[in-house]
Amino acid sequence: MYSILGMIIFGEVKRVSYIDDYINFESFFNAFLTLFIVATGDSWNLIMASYGVEKSPSYQCIVSPSYEDYRDIGGMKTVGCGD
């Protein structure tokens, strides 16, 4: 249940610093894995800090992405700023 809630809230957050191919909320498995890592206490503070990154020059995102933005990025990175 918390994995699905995390997918809804954090599913579109751009990958920065500690957020990578495995530690994210983009799919159910990754959300479950991320919550398991946080529950065991393994670098939970780095994950929390990654989701708390403010908009800066290194954190560039497309506020309202169109279909062309998704197509041009090729599905390899998250498009959009997230919530």
mmCIF file of the N, C-alpha and C atoms, coordinates in Angstrom:
data_MODEL
# 
_entry.id   MODEL 
# 
loop_
_atom_site.group_PDB 
_atom_site.id 
_atom_site.type_symbol 
_atom_site.label_atom_id 
_atom_site.label_alt_id 
_atom_site.label_comp_id 
_atom_site.label_asym_id 
_atom_site.label_entity_id 
_atom_site.label_seq_id 
_atom_site.pdbx_PDB_ins_code 
_atom_site.Cartn_x 
_atom_site.Cartn_y 
_atom_site.Cartn_z 
_atom_site.occupancy 
_atom_site.B_iso_or_equiv 
_atom_site.pdbx_formal_charge 
_atom_site.auth_seq_id 
_atom_site.auth_comp_id 
_atom_site.auth_asym_id 
_atom_site.auth_atom_id 
_atom_site.pdbx_PDB_model_num 
ATOM 1   N N  . MET A 1 1  ? 0.830  -1.179 0.000   1.00 0.00 ? 1  MET A N  1 
ATOM 2   C CA . MET A 1 1  ? 0.000  0.000  0.000   1.00 0.00 ? 1  MET A CA 1 
ATOM 3   C C  . MET A 1 1  ? 0.885  1.257  0.000   1.00 0.00 ? 1  MET A C  1 
ATOM 4   N N  . TYR A 1 2  ? 1.953  1.268  0.793   1.00 0.00 ? 2  TYR A N  1 
ATOM 5   C CA . TYR A 1 2  ? 2.828  2.430  0.833   1.00 0.00 ? 2  TYR A CA 1 
ATOM 6   C C  . TYR A 1 2  ? 3.638  2.575  -0.453  1.00 0.00 ? 2  TYR A C  1 
ATOM 7   N N  . SER A 1 3  ? 3.919  1.449  -1.108  1.00 0.00 ? 3  SER A N  1 
ATOM 8   C CA . SER A 1 3  ? 4.626  1.515  -2.390  1.00 0.00 ? 3  SER A CA 1 
ATOM 9   C C  . SER A 1 3  ? 3.771  2.217  -3.437  1.00 0.00 ? 3  SER A C  1 
ATOM 10  N N  . ILE A 1 4  ? 2.505  1.890  -3.470  1.00 0.00 ? 4  ILE A N  1 
ATOM 11  C CA . ILE A 1 4  ? 1.597  2.523  -4.428  1.00 0.00 ? 4  ILE A CA 1 
ATOM 12  C C  . ILE A 1 4  ? 1.426  4.000  -4.102  1.00 0.00 ? 4  ILE A C  1 
ATOM 13  N N  . LEU A 1 5  ? 1.315  4.327  -2.827  1.00 0.00 ? 5  LEU A N  1 
ATOM 14  C CA . LEU A 1 5  ? 1.217  5.727  -2.424  1.00 0.00 ? 5  LEU A CA 1 
ATOM 15  C C  . LEU A 1 5  ? 2.480  6.492  -2.805  1.00 0.00 ? 5  LEU A C  1 
ATOM 16  N N  . GLY A 1 6  ? 3.643  5.872  -2.619  1.00 0.00 ? 6  GLY A N  1 
ATOM 17  C CA . GLY A 1 6  ? 4.899  6.501  -3.029  1.00 0.00 ? 6  GLY A CA 1 
ATOM 18  C C  . GLY A 1 6  ? 4.981  6.704  -4.523  1.00 0.00 ? 6  GLY A C  1 
ATOM 19  N N  . MET A 1 7  ? 4.439  5.752  -5.298  1.00 0.00 ? 7  MET A N  1 
ATOM 20  C CA . MET A 1 7  ? 4.414  5.904  -6.756  1.00 0.00 ? 7  MET A CA 1 
ATOM 21  C C  . MET A 1 7  ? 3.552  7.082  -7.164  1.00 0.00 ? 7  MET A C  1 
ATOM 22  N N  . ILE A 1 8  ? 2.448  7.275  -6.486  1.00 0.00 ? 8  ILE A N  1 
ATOM 23  C CA . ILE A 1 8  ? 1.546  8.383  -6.817  1.00 0.00 ? 8  ILE A CA 1 
ATOM 24  C C  . ILE A 1 8  ? 2.189  9.727  -6.474  1.00 0.00 ? 8  ILE A C  1 
ATOM 25  N N  . ILE A 1 9  ? 2.827  9.808  -5.309  1.00 0.00 ? 9  ILE A N  1 
ATOM 26  C CA . ILE A 1 9  ? 3.371  11.080 -4.846  1.00 0.00 ? 9  ILE A CA 1 
ATOM 27  C C  . ILE A 1 9  ? 4.728  11.386 -5.463  1.00 0.00 ? 9  ILE A C  1 
ATOM 28  N N  . PHE A 1 10 ? 5.637  10.395 -5.512  1.00 0.00 ? 10 PHE A N  1 
ATOM 29  C CA . PHE A 1 10 ? 7.017  10.629 -5.932  1.00 0.00 ? 10 PHE A CA 1 
ATOM 30  C C  . PHE A 1 10 ? 7.375  9.986  -7.266  1.00 0.00 ? 10 PHE A C  1 
ATOM 31  N N  . GLY A 1 11 ? 6.407  9.505  -8.011  1.00 0.00 ? 11 GLY A N  1 
ATOM 32  C CA . GLY A 1 11 ? 6.692  8.764  -9.241  1.00 0.00 ? 11 GLY A CA 1 
ATOM 33  C C  . GLY A 1 11 ? 7.345  9.564  -10.346 1.00 0.00 ? 11 GLY A C  1 
ATOM 34  N N  . GLU A 1 12 ? 7.154  10.863 -10.371 1.00 0.00 ? 12 GLU A N  1 
ATOM 35  C CA . GLU A 1 12 ? 7.687  11.684 -11.457 1.00 0.00 ? 12 GLU A CA 1 
ATOM 36  C C  . GLU A 1 12 ? 8.828  12.591 -11.019 1.00 0.00 ? 12 GLU A C  1 
ATOM 37  N N  . VAL A 1 13 ? 9.401  12.316 -9.882  1.00 0.00 ? 13 VAL A N  1 
ATOM 38  C CA . VAL A 1 13 ? 10.523 13.129 -9.400  1.00 0.00 ? 13 VAL A CA 1 
ATOM 39  C C  . VAL A 1 13 ? 11.755 12.820 -10.234 1.00 0.00 ? 13 VAL A C  1 
ATOM 40  N N  . LYS A 1 14 ? 12.457 13.868 -10.624 1.00 0.00 ? 14 LYS A N  1 
ATOM 41  C CA . LYS A 1 14 ? 13.643 13.708 -11.461 1.00 0.00 ? 14 LYS A CA 1 
ATOM 42  C C  . LYS A 1 14 ? 14.746 12.994 -10.697 1.00 0.00 ? 14 LYS A C  1 
ATOM 43  N N  . ARG A 1 15 ? 15.470 12.135 -11.381 1.00 0.00 ? 15 ARG A N  1 
ATOM 44  C CA . ARG A 1 15 ? 16.570 11.398 -10.756 1.00 0.00 ? 15 ARG A CA 1 
ATOM 45  C C  . ARG A 1 15 ? 17.765 12.314 -10.538 1.00 0.00 ? 15 ARG A C  1 
ATOM 46  N N  . VAL A 1 16 ? 18.093 12.560 -9.298  1.00 0.00 ? 16 VAL A N  1 
ATOM 47  C CA . VAL A 1 16 ? 19.273 13.343 -8.925  1.00 0.00 ? 16 VAL A CA 1 
ATOM 48  C C  . VAL A 1 16 ? 19.982 12.635 -7.788  1.00 0.00 ? 16 VAL A C  1 
ATOM 49  N N  . SER A 1 17 ? 21.258 12.840 -7.682  1.00 0.00 ? 17 SER A N  1 
ATOM 50  C CA . SER A 1 17 ? 22.166 12.306 -6.657  1.00 0.00 ? 17 SER A CA 1 
ATOM 51  C C  . SER A 1 17 ? 21.904 10.833 -6.368  1.00 0.00 ? 17 SER A C  1 
ATOM 52  N N  . TYR A 1 18 ? 21.254 10.479 -5.272  1.00 0.00 ? 18 TYR A N  1 
ATOM 53  C CA . TYR A 1 18 ? 21.135 9.082  -4.844  1.00 0.00 ? 18 TYR A CA 1 
ATOM 54  C C  . TYR A 1 18 ? 19.995 8.341  -5.540  1.00 0.00 ? 18 TYR A C  1 
ATOM 55  N N  . ILE A 1 19 ? 19.102 9.040  -6.204  1.00 0.00 ? 19 ILE A N  1 
ATOM 56  C CA . ILE A 1 19 ? 17.999 8.402  -6.918  1.00 0.00 ? 19 ILE A CA 1 
ATOM 57  C C  . ILE A 1 19 ? 18.541 7.879  -8.244  1.00 0.00 ? 19 ILE A C  1 
ATOM 58  N N  . ASP A 1 20 ? 18.447 6.566  -8.465  1.00 0.00 ? 20 ASP A N  1 
ATOM 59  C CA . ASP A 1 20 ? 19.008 5.967  -9.672  1.00 0.00 ? 20 ASP A CA 1 
ATOM 60  C C  . ASP A 1 20 ? 18.015 4.974  -10.280 1.00 0.00 ? 20 ASP A C  1 
ATOM 61  N N  . ASP A 1 21 ? 18.521 3.998  -11.029 1.00 0.00 ? 21 ASP A N  1 
ATOM 62  C CA . ASP A 1 21 ? 17.652 3.029  -11.702 1.00 0.00 ? 21 ASP A CA 1 
ATOM 63  C C  . ASP A 1 21 ? 16.891 2.137  -10.732 1.00 0.00 ? 21 ASP A C  1 
ATOM 64  N N  . TYR A 1 22 ? 17.397 1.934  -9.532  1.00 0.00 ? 22 TYR A N  1 
ATOM 65  C CA . TYR A 1 22 ? 16.763 1.037  -8.571  1.00 0.00 ? 22 TYR A CA 1 
ATOM 66  C C  . TYR A 1 22 ? 16.079 1.767  -7.429  1.00 0.00 ? 22 TYR A C  1 
ATOM 67  N N  . ILE A 1 23 ? 16.671 2.838  -6.969  1.00 0.00 ? 23 ILE A N  1 
ATOM 68  C CA . ILE A 1 23 ? 16.101 3.580  -5.839  1.00 0.00 ? 23 ILE A CA 1 
ATOM 69  C C  . ILE A 1 23 ? 15.281 4.739  -6.393  1.00 0.00 ? 23 ILE A C  1 
ATOM 70  N N  . ASN A 1 24 ? 13.996 4.476  -6.599  1.00 0.00 ? 24 ASN A N  1 
ATOM 71  C CA . ASN A 1 24 ? 13.051 5.476  -7.083  1.00 0.00 ? 24 ASN A CA 1 
ATOM 72  C C  . ASN A 1 24 ? 11.643 4.939  -6.857  1.00 0.00 ? 24 ASN A C  1 
ATOM 73  N N  . PHE A 1 25 ? 10.654 5.713  -7.216  1.00 0.00 ? 25 PHE A N  1 
ATOM 74  C CA . PHE A 1 25 ? 9.261  5.312  -7.067  1.00 0.00 ? 25 PHE A CA 1 
ATOM 75  C C  . PHE A 1 25 ? 8.565  5.244  -8.428  1.00 0.00 ? 25 PHE A C  1 
ATOM 76  N N  . GLU A 1 26 ? 9.300  4.905  -9.472  1.00 0.00 ? 26 GLU A N  1 
ATOM 77  C CA . GLU A 1 26 ? 8.734  4.892  -10.817 1.00 0.00 ? 26 GLU A CA 1 
ATOM 78  C C  . GLU A 1 26 ? 7.963  3.611  -11.126 1.00 0.00 ? 26 GLU A C  1 
ATOM 79  N N  . SER A 1 27 ? 8.250  2.513  -10.448 1.00 0.00 ? 27 SER A N  1 
ATOM 80  C CA . SER A 1 27 ? 7.510  1.266  -10.623 1.00 0.00 ? 27 SER A CA 1 
ATOM 81  C C  . SER A 1 27 ? 7.242  0.660  -9.261  1.00 0.00 ? 27 SER A C  1 
ATOM 82  N N  . PHE A 1 28 ? 6.354  -0.326 -9.211  1.00 0.00 ? 28 PHE A N  1 
ATOM 83  C CA . PHE A 1 28 ? 6.010  -0.925 -7.927  1.00 0.00 ? 28 PHE A CA 1 
ATOM 84  C C  . PHE A 1 28 ? 7.213  -1.617 -7.290  1.00 0.00 ? 28 PHE A C  1 
ATOM 85  N N  . PHE A 1 29 ? 7.975  -2.368 -8.088  1.00 0.00 ? 29 PHE A N  1 
ATOM 86  C CA . PHE A 1 29 ? 9.135  -3.073 -7.547  1.00 0.00 ? 29 PHE A CA 1 
ATOM 87  C C  . PHE A 1 29 ? 10.172 -2.100 -6.995  1.00 0.00 ? 29 PHE A C  1 
ATOM 88  N N  . ASN A 1 30 ? 10.465 -1.050 -7.745  1.00 0.00 ? 30 ASN A N  1 
ATOM 89  C CA . ASN A 1 30 ? 11.439 -0.064 -7.279  1.00 0.00 ? 30 ASN A CA 1 
ATOM 90  C C  . ASN A 1 30 ? 10.945 0.672  -6.035  1.00 0.00 ? 30 ASN A C  1 
ATOM 91  N N  . ALA A 1 31 ? 9.656  0.971  -5.983  1.00 0.00 ? 31 ALA A N  1 
ATOM 92  C CA . ALA A 1 31 ? 9.099  1.640  -4.802  1.00 0.00 ? 31 ALA A CA 1 
ATOM 93  C C  . ALA A 1 31 ? 9.205  0.727  -3.585  1.00 0.00 ? 31 ALA A C  1 
ATOM 94  N N  . PHE A 1 32 ? 8.904  -0.559 -3.768  1.00 0.00 ? 32 PHE A N  1 
ATOM 95  C CA . PHE A 1 32 ? 9.006  -1.509 -2.668  1.00 0.00 ? 32 PHE A CA 1 
ATOM 96  C C  . PHE A 1 32 ? 10.454 -1.642 -2.200  1.00 0.00 ? 32 PHE A C  1 
ATOM 97  N N  . LEU A 1 33 ? 11.385 -1.712 -3.159  1.00 0.00 ? 33 LEU A N  1 
ATOM 98  C CA . LEU A 1 33 ? 12.800 -1.808 -2.827  1.00 0.00 ? 33 LEU A CA 1 
ATOM 99  C C  . LEU A 1 33 ? 13.280 -0.562 -2.086  1.00 0.00 ? 33 LEU A C  1 
ATOM 100 N N  . THR A 1 34 ? 12.864 0.606  -2.539  1.00 0.00 ? 34 THR A N  1 
ATOM 101 C CA . THR A 1 34 ? 13.241 1.852  -1.881  1.00 0.00 ? 34 THR A CA 1 
ATOM 102 C C  . THR A 1 34 ? 12.719 1.899  -0.452  1.00 0.00 ? 34 THR A C  1 
ATOM 103 N N  . LEU A 1 35 ? 11.465 1.506  -0.258  1.00 0.00 ? 35 LEU A N  1 
ATOM 104 C CA . LEU A 1 35 ? 10.907 1.510  1.090   1.00 0.00 ? 35 LEU A CA 1 
ATOM 105 C C  . LEU A 1 35 ? 11.582 0.474  1.984   1.00 0.00 ? 35 LEU A C  1 
ATOM 106 N N  . PHE A 1 36 ? 11.991 -0.662 1.414   1.00 0.00 ? 36 PHE A N  1 
ATOM 107 C CA . PHE A 1 36 ? 12.708 -1.678 2.185   1.00 0.00 ? 36 PHE A CA 1 
ATOM 108 C C  . PHE A 1 36 ? 14.071 -1.147 2.631   1.00 0.00 ? 36 PHE A C  1 
ATOM 109 N N  . ILE A 1 37 ? 14.754 -0.460 1.725   1.00 0.00 ? 37 ILE A N  1 
ATOM 110 C CA . ILE A 1 37 ? 16.056 0.124  2.067   1.00 0.00 ? 37 ILE A CA 1 
ATOM 111 C C  . ILE A 1 37 ? 15.901 1.173  3.162   1.00 0.00 ? 37 ILE A C  1 
ATOM 112 N N  . VAL A 1 38 ? 14.876 1.994  3.062   1.00 0.00 ? 38 VAL A N  1 
ATOM 113 C CA . VAL A 1 38 ? 14.636 3.022  4.087   1.00 0.00 ? 38 VAL A CA 1 
ATOM 114 C C  . VAL A 1 38 ? 14.266 2.361  5.417   1.00 0.00 ? 38 VAL A C  1 
ATOM 115 N N  . ALA A 1 39 ? 13.453 1.297  5.382   1.00 0.00 ? 39 ALA A N  1 
ATOM 116 C CA . ALA A 1 39 ? 13.030 0.625  6.615   1.00 0.00 ? 39 ALA A CA 1 
ATOM 117 C C  . ALA A 1 39 ? 14.188 -0.051 7.329   1.00 0.00 ? 39 ALA A C  1 
ATOM 118 N N  . THR A 1 40 ? 15.171 -0.540 6.577   1.00 0.00 ? 40 THR A N  1 
ATOM 119 C CA . THR A 1 40 ? 16.319 -1.182 7.206   1.00 0.00 ? 40 THR A CA 1 
ATOM 120 C C  . THR A 1 40 ? 17.353 -0.176 7.682   1.00 0.00 ? 40 THR A C  1 
ATOM 121 N N  . GLY A 1 41 ? 17.192 1.083  7.322   1.00 0.00 ? 41 GLY A N  1 
ATOM 122 C CA . GLY A 1 41 ? 18.087 2.126  7.791   1.00 0.00 ? 41 GLY A CA 1 
ATOM 123 C C  . GLY A 1 41 ? 19.348 2.279  6.971   1.00 0.00 ? 41 GLY A C  1 
ATOM 124 N N  . ASP A 1 42 ? 19.394 1.659  5.798   1.00 0.00 ? 42 ASP A N  1 
ATOM 125 C CA . ASP A 1 42 ? 20.582 1.719  4.959   1.00 0.00 ? 42 ASP A CA 1 
ATOM 126 C C  . ASP A 1 42 ? 20.553 2.989  4.111   1.00 0.00 ? 42 ASP A C  1 
ATOM 127 N N  . SER A 1 43 ? 21.283 3.994  4.514   1.00 0.00 ? 43 SER A N  1 
ATOM 128 C CA . SER A 1 43 ? 21.401 5.270  3.798   1.00 0.00 ? 43 SER A CA 1 
ATOM 129 C C  . SER A 1 43 ? 20.060 5.970  3.601   1.00 0.00 ? 43 SER A C  1 
ATOM 130 N N  . TRP A 1 44 ? 19.172 5.838  4.569   1.00 0.00 ? 44 TRP A N  1 
ATOM 131 C CA . TRP A 1 44 ? 17.870 6.470  4.432   1.00 0.00 ? 44 TRP A CA 1 
ATOM 132 C C  . TRP A 1 44 ? 17.987 7.986  4.372   1.00 0.00 ? 44 TRP A C  1 
ATOM 133 N N  . ASN A 1 45 ? 18.992 8.530  5.046   1.00 0.00 ? 45 ASN A N  1 
ATOM 134 C CA . ASN A 1 45 ? 19.141 9.984  5.035   1.00 0.00 ? 45 ASN A CA 1 
ATOM 135 C C  . ASN A 1 45 ? 19.564 10.502 3.663   1.00 0.00 ? 45 ASN A C  1 
ATOM 136 N N  . LEU A 1 46 ? 20.337 9.733  2.897   1.00 0.00 ? 46 LEU A N  1 
ATOM 137 C CA . LEU A 1 46 ? 20.705 10.147 1.541   1.00 0.00 ? 46 LEU A CA 1 
ATOM 138 C C  . LEU A 1 46 ? 19.503 10.115 0.603   1.00 0.00 ? 46 LEU A C  1 
ATOM 139 N N  . ILE A 1 47 ? 18.662 9.105  0.760   1.00 0.00 ? 47 ILE A N  1 
ATOM 140 C CA . ILE A 1 47 ? 17.449 9.018  -0.058  1.00 0.00 ? 47 ILE A CA 1 
ATOM 141 C C  . ILE A 1 47 ? 16.523 10.180 0.268   1.00 0.00 ? 47 ILE A C  1 
ATOM 142 N N  . MET A 1 48 ? 16.350 10.468 1.554   1.00 0.00 ? 48 MET A N  1 
ATOM 143 C CA . MET A 1 48 ? 15.498 11.582 1.965   1.00 0.00 ? 48 MET A CA 1 
ATOM 144 C C  . MET A 1 48 ? 16.039 12.905 1.431   1.00 0.00 ? 48 MET A C  1 
ATOM 145 N N  . ALA A 1 49 ? 17.345 13.095 1.498   1.00 0.00 ? 49 ALA A N  1 
ATOM 146 C CA . ALA A 1 49 ? 17.949 14.333 1.009   1.00 0.00 ? 49 ALA A CA 1 
ATOM 147 C C  . ALA A 1 49 ? 17.801 14.461 -0.501  1.00 0.00 ? 49 ALA A C  1 
ATOM 148 N N  . SER A 1 50 ? 17.849 13.343 -1.230  1.00 0.00 ? 50 SER A N  1 
ATOM 149 C CA . SER A 1 50 ? 17.691 13.380 -2.687  1.00 0.00 ? 50 SER A CA 1 
ATOM 150 C C  . SER A 1 50 ? 16.289 13.816 -3.078  1.00 0.00 ? 50 SER A C  1 
ATOM 151 N N  . TYR A 1 51 ? 15.286 13.395 -2.322  1.00 0.00 ? 51 TYR A N  1 
ATOM 152 C CA . TYR A 1 51 ? 13.917 13.802 -2.627  1.00 0.00 ? 51 TYR A CA 1 
ATOM 153 C C  . TYR A 1 51 ? 13.619 15.207 -2.131  1.00 0.00 ? 51 TYR A C  1 
ATOM 154 N N  . GLY A 1 52 ? 14.503 15.785 -1.342  1.00 0.00 ? 52 GLY A N  1 
ATOM 155 C CA . GLY A 1 52 ? 14.297 17.141 -0.849  1.00 0.00 ? 52 GLY A CA 1 
ATOM 156 C C  . GLY A 1 52 ? 15.094 18.186 -1.589  1.00 0.00 ? 52 GLY A C  1 
ATOM 157 N N  . VAL A 1 53 ? 15.699 17.834 -2.733  1.00 0.00 ? 53 VAL A N  1 
ATOM 158 C CA . VAL A 1 53 ? 16.520 18.774 -3.493  1.00 0.00 ? 53 VAL A CA 1 
ATOM 159 C C  . VAL A 1 53 ? 15.642 19.875 -4.070  1.00 0.00 ? 53 VAL A C  1 
ATOM 160 N N  . GLU A 1 54 ? 16.041 21.089 -3.831  1.00 0.00 ? 54 GLU A N  1 
ATOM 161 C CA . GLU A 1 54 ? 15.328 22.236 -4.405  1.00 0.00 ? 54 GLU A CA 1 
ATOM 162 C C  . GLU A 1 54 ? 15.768 22.448 -5.842  1.00 0.00 ? 54 GLU A C  1 
ATOM 163 N N  . LYS A 1 55 ? 15.044 23.252 -6.544  1.00 0.00 ? 55 LYS A N  1 
ATOM 164 C CA . LYS A 1 55 ? 15.410 23.557 -7.928  1.00 0.00 ? 55 LYS A CA 1 
ATOM 165 C C  . LYS A 1 55 ? 16.678 24.407 -7.936  1.00 0.00 ? 55 LYS A C  1 
ATOM 166 N N  . SER A 1 56 ? 17.698 23.931 -8.626  1.00 0.00 ? 56 SER A N  1 
ATOM 167 C CA . SER A 1 56 ? 18.984 24.604 -8.714  1.00 0.00 ? 56 SER A CA 1 
ATOM 168 C C  . SER A 1 56 ? 19.506 24.436 -10.140 1.00 0.00 ? 56 SER A C  1 
ATOM 169 N N  . PRO A 1 57 ? 20.637 25.020 -10.471 1.00 0.00 ? 57 PRO A N  1 
ATOM 170 C CA . PRO A 1 57 ? 21.168 24.837 -11.831 1.00 0.00 ? 57 PRO A CA 1 
ATOM 171 C C  . PRO A 1 57 ? 21.414 23.371 -12.201 1.00 0.00 ? 57 PRO A C  1 
ATOM 172 N N  . SER A 1 58 ? 21.746 22.538 -11.223 1.00 0.00 ? 58 SER A N  1 
ATOM 173 C CA . SER A 1 58 ? 21.966 21.120 -11.535 1.00 0.00 ? 58 SER A CA 1 
ATOM 174 C C  . SER A 1 58 ? 20.662 20.342 -11.604 1.00 0.00 ? 58 SER A C  1 
ATOM 175 N N  . TYR A 1 59 ? 19.567 20.916 -11.139 1.00 0.00 ? 59 TYR A N  1 
ATOM 176 C CA . TYR A 1 59 ? 18.256 20.258 -11.138 1.00 0.00 ? 59 TYR A CA 1 
ATOM 177 C C  . TYR A 1 59 ? 17.362 20.958 -12.158 1.00 0.00 ? 59 TYR A C  1 
ATOM 178 N N  . GLN A 1 60 ? 17.541 20.613 -13.419 1.00 0.00 ? 60 GLN A N  1 
ATOM 179 C CA . GLN A 1 60 ? 16.744 21.222 -14.468 1.00 0.00 ? 60 GLN A CA 1 
ATOM 180 C C  . GLN A 1 60 ? 15.651 20.254 -14.870 1.00 0.00 ? 60 GLN A C  1 
ATOM 181 N N  . CYS A 1 61 ? 14.445 20.764 -14.986 1.00 0.00 ? 61 CYS A N  1 
ATOM 182 C CA . CYS A 1 61 ? 13.325 19.901 -15.337 1.00 0.00 ? 61 CYS A CA 1 
ATOM 183 C C  . CYS A 1 61 ? 12.369 20.645 -16.262 1.00 0.00 ? 61 CYS A C  1 
ATOM 184 N N  . ILE A 1 62 ? 11.541 19.888 -16.929 1.00 0.00 ? 62 ILE A N  1 
ATOM 185 C CA . ILE A 1 62 ? 10.504 20.445 -17.798 1.00 0.00 ? 62 ILE A CA 1 
ATOM 186 C C  . ILE A 1 62 ? 9.222  20.446 -16.982 1.00 0.00 ? 62 ILE A C  1 
ATOM 187 N N  . VAL A 1 63 ? 8.686  21.623 -16.708 1.00 0.00 ? 63 VAL A N  1 
ATOM 188 C CA . VAL A 1 63 ? 7.555  21.743 -15.800 1.00 0.00 ? 63 VAL A CA 1 
ATOM 189 C C  . VAL A 1 63 ? 6.328  21.025 -16.325 1.00 0.00 ? 63 VAL A C  1 
ATOM 190 N N  . SER A 1 64 ? 5.962  21.248 -17.543 1.00 0.00 ? 64 SER A N  1 
ATOM 191 C CA . SER A 1 64 ? 4.782  20.616 -18.136 1.00 0.00 ? 64 SER A CA 1 
ATOM 192 C C  . SER A 1 64 ? 5.213  19.896 -19.414 1.00 0.00 ? 64 SER A C  1 
ATOM 193 N N  . PRO A 1 65 ? 5.727  18.655 -19.302 1.00 0.00 ? 65 PRO A N  1 
ATOM 194 C CA . PRO A 1 65 ? 6.270  17.968 -20.467 1.00 0.00 ? 65 PRO A CA 1 
ATOM 195 C C  . PRO A 1 65 ? 5.187  17.575 -21.467 1.00 0.00 ? 65 PRO A C  1 
ATOM 196 N N  . SER A 1 66 ? 5.554  17.619 -22.737 1.00 0.00 ? 66 SER A N  1 
ATOM 197 C CA . SER A 1 66 ? 4.650  17.190 -23.797 1.00 0.00 ? 66 SER A CA 1 
ATOM 198 C C  . SER A 1 66 ? 5.072  15.805 -24.277 1.00 0.00 ? 66 SER A C  1 
ATOM 199 N N  . TYR A 1 67 ? 4.322  15.264 -25.205 1.00 0.00 ? 67 TYR A N  1 
ATOM 200 C CA . TYR A 1 67 ? 4.659  13.948 -25.751 1.00 0.00 ? 67 TYR A CA 1 
ATOM 201 C C  . TYR A 1 67 ? 6.021  13.973 -26.434 1.00 0.00 ? 67 TYR A C  1 
ATOM 202 N N  . GLU A 1 68 ? 6.349  15.075 -27.093 1.00 0.00 ? 68 GLU A N  1 
ATOM 203 C CA . GLU A 1 68 ? 7.635  15.192 -27.774 1.00 0.00 ? 68 GLU A CA 1 
ATOM 204 C C  . GLU A 1 68 ? 8.800  15.140 -26.780 1.00 0.00 ? 68 GLU A C  1 
ATOM 205 N N  . ASP A 1 69 ? 8.605  15.707 -25.591 1.00 0.00 ? 69 ASP A N  1 
ATOM 206 C CA . ASP A 1 69 ? 9.656  15.655 -24.573 1.00 0.00 ? 69 ASP A CA 1 
ATOM 207 C C  . ASP A 1 69 ? 9.922  14.221 -24.131 1.00 0.00 ? 69 ASP A C  1 
ATOM 208 N N  . TYR A 1 70 ? 8.857  13.449 -23.933 1.00 0.00 ? 70 TYR A N  1 
ATOM 209 C CA . TYR A 1 70 ? 9.023  12.041 -23.569 1.00 0.00 ? 70 TYR A CA 1 
ATOM 210 C C  . TYR A 1 70 ? 9.677  11.258 -24.700 1.00 0.00 ? 70 TYR A C  1 
ATOM 211 N N  . ARG A 1 71 ? 9.292  11.555 -25.918 1.00 0.00 ? 71 ARG A N  1 
ATOM 212 C CA . ARG A 1 71 ? 9.841  10.842 -27.073 1.00 0.00 ? 71 ARG A CA 1 
ATOM 213 C C  . ARG A 1 71 ? 11.321 11.178 -27.261 1.00 0.00 ? 71 ARG A C  1 
ATOM 214 N N  . ASP A 1 72 ? 11.687 12.443 -27.109 1.00 0.00 ? 72 ASP A N  1 
ATOM 215 C CA . ASP A 1 72 ? 13.075 12.863 -27.323 1.00 0.00 ? 72 ASP A CA 1 
ATOM 216 C C  . ASP A 1 72 ? 14.027 12.314 -26.265 1.00 0.00 ? 72 ASP A C  1 
ATOM 217 N N  . ILE A 1 73 ? 13.549 12.139 -25.044 1.00 0.00 ? 73 ILE A N  1 
ATOM 218 C CA . ILE A 1 73 ? 14.421 11.643 -23.979 1.00 0.00 ? 73 ILE A CA 1 
ATOM 219 C C  . ILE A 1 73 ? 14.607 10.136 -24.096 1.00 0.00 ? 73 ILE A C  1 
ATOM 220 N N  . GLY A 1 74 ? 13.727 9.450  -24.798 1.00 0.00 ? 74 GLY A N  1 
ATOM 221 C CA . GLY A 1 74 ? 13.891 8.025  -25.064 1.00 0.00 ? 74 GLY A CA 1 
ATOM 222 C C  . GLY A 1 74 ? 13.550 7.111  -23.909 1.00 0.00 ? 74 GLY A C  1 
ATOM 223 N N  . GLY A 1 75 ? 12.853 7.572  -22.907 1.00 0.00 ? 75 GLY A N  1 
ATOM 224 C CA . GLY A 1 75 ? 12.469 6.723  -21.800 1.00 0.00 ? 75 GLY A CA 1 
ATOM 225 C C  . GLY A 1 75 ? 13.594 6.374  -20.844 1.00 0.00 ? 75 GLY A C  1 
ATOM 226 N N  . MET A 1 76 ? 14.755 6.981  -21.004 1.00 0.00 ? 76 MET A N  1 
ATOM 227 C CA . MET A 1 76 ? 15.896 6.639  -20.162 1.00 0.00 ? 76 MET A CA 1 
ATOM 228 C C  . MET A 1 76 ? 15.959 7.470  -18.885 1.00 0.00 ? 76 MET A C  1 
ATOM 229 N N  . LYS A 1 77 ? 15.319 8.640  -18.892 1.00 0.00 ? 77 LYS A N  1 
ATOM 230 C CA . LYS A 1 77 ? 15.322 9.500  -17.706 1.00 0.00 ? 77 LYS A CA 1 
ATOM 231 C C  . LYS A 1 77 ? 13.920 9.978  -17.442 1.00 0.00 ? 77 LYS A C  1 
ATOM 232 N N  . THR A 1 78 ? 13.710 10.431 -16.236 1.00 0.00 ? 78 THR A N  1 
ATOM 233 C CA . THR A 1 78 ? 12.404 10.946 -15.855 1.00 0.00 ? 78 THR A CA 1 
ATOM 234 C C  . THR A 1 78 ? 12.243 12.356 -16.408 1.00 0.00 ? 78 THR A C  1 
ATOM 235 N N  . VAL A 1 79 ? 11.097 12.618 -17.020 1.00 0.00 ? 79 VAL A N  1 
ATOM 236 C CA . VAL A 1 79 ? 10.783 13.942 -17.539 1.00 0.00 ? 79 VAL A CA 1 
ATOM 237 C C  . VAL A 1 79 ? 9.728  14.549 -16.633 1.00 0.00 ? 79 VAL A C  1 
ATOM 238 N N  . GLY A 1 80 ? 9.890  15.790 -16.297 1.00 0.00 ? 80 GLY A N  1 
ATOM 239 C CA . GLY A 1 80 ? 8.943  16.463 -15.413 1.00 0.00 ? 80 GLY A CA 1 
ATOM 240 C C  . GLY A 1 80 ? 9.579  16.739 -14.067 1.00 0.00 ? 80 GLY A C  1 
ATOM 241 N N  . CYS A 1 81 ? 9.017  17.679 -13.345 1.00 0.00 ? 81 CYS A N  1 
ATOM 242 C CA . CYS A 1 81 ? 9.590  18.074 -12.065 1.00 0.00 ? 81 CYS A CA 1 
ATOM 243 C C  . CYS A 1 81 ? 9.054  17.232 -10.906 1.00 0.00 ? 81 CYS A C  1 
ATOM 244 N N  . GLY A 1 82 ? 7.918  16.623 -11.073 1.00 0.00 ? 82 GLY A N  1 
ATOM 245 C CA . GLY A 1 82 ? 7.352  15.822 -9.999  1.00 0.00 ? 82 GLY A CA 1 
ATOM 246 C C  . GLY A 1 82 ? 6.679  16.677 -8.953  1.00 0.00 ? 82 GLY A C  1 
ATOM 247 N N  . ASP A 1 83 ? 6.292  16.030 -7.888  1.00 0.00 ? 83 ASP A N  1 
ATOM 248 C CA . ASP A 1 83 ? 5.580  16.701 -6.799  1.00 0.00 ? 83 ASP A CA 1 
ATOM 249 C C  . ASP A 1 83 ? 6.487  16.897 -5.616  1.00 0.00 ? 83 ASP A C  1 
# 
